[in-house]
Amino acid sequence: MMYPAPFRYHRPENLNAALQLLQRLGEDAKPLAGGQTLIPMLKMRVGDVTDLVDIGRLPDLDEIQLGESEARIGALATHARIAASSVAQRLPSVRDCAGGIADAQVRARGTIGGSISTGDPSTDWAPMLHTMAAIVEIQGPGGKREVAIDDFITDAYTTVLQTGELVTGVRIPLPPARSGGAYIGYKRSAPAYPTAAVGIQLTLDENDVCIAARCVLSAVASRPVTSAAADAALVGTRLTEEDLRAAGELIIADTNPPADVRGSADYKRSVLRGLFLQVGAKALQRAKGENIEGEHNYV
Ligand SMILES: Cc1cc2nc3c(=O)[nH]c(=O)nc-3n(C[C@H](O)[C@H](O)[C@H](O)COP(=O)(O)OP(=O)(O)OC[C@H]3O[C@@H](n4cnc5c(N)ncnc54)[C@H](O)[C@@H]3O)c2cc1C
C-alpha cells in the first residue's frame, strides 16, 4: 500500500462547525469517521481528497437509544457498540449484522454512518436496515432531511448525500409482536467482505401465518437487491421450506452477481439459495419467540 497524497486535517468542535467547514471546503473535502474505508482508499490514492474533516469525536452523534416505538442509532456508533447495545438485544438481526462485520479491530472503529455513506455494494448495514424499513437522518447546509434507506443508495458507491451533508443517525421502527428477523453474510474469512448476504424480517399472526415480510440480498448487485414480489410471496404462507424456496427464487432472479475473486455468478446464486433458506428459518424461529444466536457463515 502506498502513502496517501498530502491532505489537510481539520477537527471541528461540534456538528455545526463541521457542517460549515465541509460546505466551505467543497467536494474535495471528506468527513472522516472510523477511517476503516476512507484511510485505505487514501493510501490507494483513490479520488482527489484535499481535506479531511474529522467528525469522529463530535459530541452526541454516537448515542444509541431504544424507545417505545423506535430505535435510534447515531451515525458515529461503532459496530462493536451497536452489537453490545440494548437495540441489538431487542432486534437480533441488528446483533447478527453488527457482530459479524469484519474483525474486532474494524468493529471497534467502523461506524454505521460511515458504512452506509460509502454506498459500497458489499457492506452489511444498508441491506440489513432495509429489512427494518429504517430512515436515514441527514444534516447539511440546507438543514435537516430524512431519506428512507431504500432511497439512500442510488448505485454502487453512490448515495443521495450532497456535498457538505452528513448522516447524523438512523431510525428503526420497532416491529410488532410475533416479529423476527435474521441477517447472515457468507464470508471467506472474518476480515473479508461477504461473498453474498441475505436478510429477512417477518411478522406472523396468531396461527403462524406470515402477515408481513421484507427480504434483501447483498453483495450481488450494484446496490442491495429487494423484491416486492418475493415479499408478497411469503405473505399468507406458513413459511415452509417450499414457501421460502419459491420466494428465494423470485428475488435471486433479480440479481446480477459479479464474477470476481469471491466466485462465479452461478456459485454466488447457489450460495444465495442456501442462505435464503437458512435466514428464513432463523427469522421464523425468532418470530415464534425462540432465542436463537446468529453468526455469519464462513467458507
Ligand atoms: C478489513 C476490513 C473488512 C471489512 N469488512 C466489512 C464487512 O464484512 N462488512 C461491512 O459492512 N463492512 C466491512 N468493512 C467496512 C467497515 O464496516 C467500515 O465501518 C465502513 O466501511 C466505514 O465506516 P467508517 O466509520 O470507518 O467510515 P470512514 O472510513 O471514516 O468513511 C467512509 C466514507 O463515508 C464518509 N462518511 C463517514 N461518515 C459519514 C457521515 N456520518 N456522513 C457522511 N459521510 C460520512 C467518508 O467521507 C468516507 O467517504 C470492512 C473494513 C475493513 C478495513
The ligand as a Tripos MOL2 file, in Angstrom:
@<TRIPOS>MOLECULE
LIG
   53    58     1     0     0
SMALL
NO_CHARGES

@<TRIPOS>ATOM
      1 C1        -10.5740   -5.3540    6.5590 C.3       1 LIG1
      2 C2        -11.9580   -4.7580    6.5040 C.ar      1 LIG1
      3 C3        -13.0480   -5.6070    6.4090 C.ar      1 LIG1
      4 C4        -14.3360   -5.0790    6.3590 C.ar      1 LIG1
      5 N1        -15.3970   -5.9520    6.2710 N.ar      1 LIG1
      6 C5        -16.6390   -5.4650    6.2610 C.ar      1 LIG1
      7 C6        -17.7670   -6.3390    6.2350 C.ar      1 LIG1
      8 O1        -17.6470   -7.5730    6.2200 O.2       1 LIG1
      9 N2        -19.0000   -5.7880    6.2050 N.ar      1 LIG1
     10 C7        -19.1750   -4.4350    6.2510 C.ar      1 LIG1
     11 O2        -20.3160   -3.9770    6.2510 O.2       1 LIG1
     12 N3        -18.1430   -3.5860    6.2940 N.ar      1 LIG1
     13 C8        -16.8850   -4.0610    6.3250 C.ar      1 LIG1
     14 N4        -15.8310   -3.1840    6.3880 N.ar      1 LIG1
     15 C9        -16.0670   -1.7160    6.3960 C.3       1 LIG1
     16 C10       -16.2860   -1.1730    7.8170 C.3       1 LIG1
     17 O3        -17.5150   -1.6950    8.2330 O.3       1 LIG1
     18 C11       -16.3920    0.3800    7.9520 C.3       1 LIG1
     19 O4        -17.1590    0.6410    9.0400 O.3       1 LIG1
     20 C12       -17.1220    1.1380    6.9240 C.3       1 LIG1
     21 O5        -16.6500    0.8140    5.6730 O.3       1 LIG1
     22 C13       -16.9030    2.6630    7.0130 C.3       1 LIG1
     23 O6        -17.1190    3.1740    8.2810 O.3       1 LIG1
     24 P1        -16.0850    4.2070    8.8890 P.3       1 LIG1
     25 O7        -16.7340    4.7680   10.1060 O.co2     1 LIG1
     26 O8        -14.7670    3.5680    9.0670 O.co2     1 LIG1
     27 O9        -16.0510    5.3390    7.7670 O.3       1 LIG1
     28 P2        -14.8290    6.1280    7.0920 P.3       1 LIG1
     29 O10       -13.8470    5.1770    6.5330 O.co2     1 LIG1
     30 O11       -14.3280    7.1700    8.0200 O.co2     1 LIG1
     31 O12       -15.6250    6.8450    5.9160 O.3       1 LIG1
     32 C14       -16.1440    6.1130    4.8290 C.3       1 LIG1
     33 C15       -16.8050    7.0750    3.8300 C.3       1 LIG1
     34 O13       -18.0150    7.6000    4.3780 O.3       1 LIG1
     35 C16       -17.9130    9.0280    4.5400 C.3       1 LIG1
     36 N5        -18.5500    9.2730    5.8380 N.ar      1 LIG1
     37 C17       -18.2020    8.7460    7.0310 C.ar      1 LIG1
     38 N6        -19.0930    9.1030    7.9730 N.ar      1 LIG1
     39 C18       -20.0110    9.8860    7.3670 C.ar      1 LIG1
     40 C19       -21.1900   10.5510    7.8210 C.ar      1 LIG1
     41 N7        -21.6240   10.4760    9.0940 N.pl3     1 LIG1
     42 N8        -21.8990   11.2690    6.9200 N.ar      1 LIG1
     43 C20       -21.4970   11.3390    5.6220 C.ar      1 LIG1
     44 N9        -20.3970   10.7280    5.1280 N.ar      1 LIG1
     45 C21       -19.6680   10.0020    6.0030 C.ar      1 LIG1
     46 C22       -16.4390    9.3580    4.4710 C.3       1 LIG1
     47 O14       -16.2040   10.6540    3.9900 O.3       1 LIG1
     48 C23       -15.9390    8.2970    3.5010 C.3       1 LIG1
     49 O15       -16.2060    8.6850    2.1790 O.3       1 LIG1
     50 C24       -14.5390   -3.6770    6.4250 C.ar      1 LIG1
     51 C25       -13.4280   -2.8130    6.5220 C.ar      1 LIG1
     52 C26       -12.1550   -3.3530    6.5730 C.ar      1 LIG1
     53 C27       -10.9790   -2.4030    6.7030 C.3       1 LIG1
@<TRIPOS>BOND
     1     1     2 1
     2     2     3 ar
     3     2    52 ar
     4     3     4 ar
     5     4     5 ar
     6     4    50 ar
     7     5     6 ar
     8     6     7 ar
     9     6    13 1
    10     7     8 2
    11     7     9 ar
    12     9    10 ar
    13    10    11 2
    14    10    12 ar
    15    12    13 ar
    16    13    14 ar
    17    14    15 1
    18    14    50 ar
    19    15    16 1
    20    16    17 1
    21    16    18 1
    22    18    19 1
    23    18    20 1
    24    20    21 1
    25    20    22 1
    26    22    23 1
    27    23    24 1
    28    24    25 2
    29    24    26 1
    30    24    27 1
    31    27    28 1
    32    28    29 2
    33    28    30 1
    34    28    31 1
    35    31    32 1
    36    32    33 1
    37    33    34 1
    38    33    48 1
    39    34    35 1
    40    35    36 1
    41    35    46 1
    42    36    37 ar
    43    36    45 ar
    44    37    38 ar
    45    38    39 ar
    46    39    40 ar
    47    39    45 ar
    48    40    41 1
    49    40    42 ar
    50    42    43 ar
    51    43    44 ar
    52    44    45 ar
    53    46    47 1
    54    46    48 1
    55    48    49 1
    56    50    51 ar
    57    51    52 ar
    58    52    53 1
@<TRIPOS>SUBSTRUCTURE
     1 LIG1         1 GROUP 0 **** ****
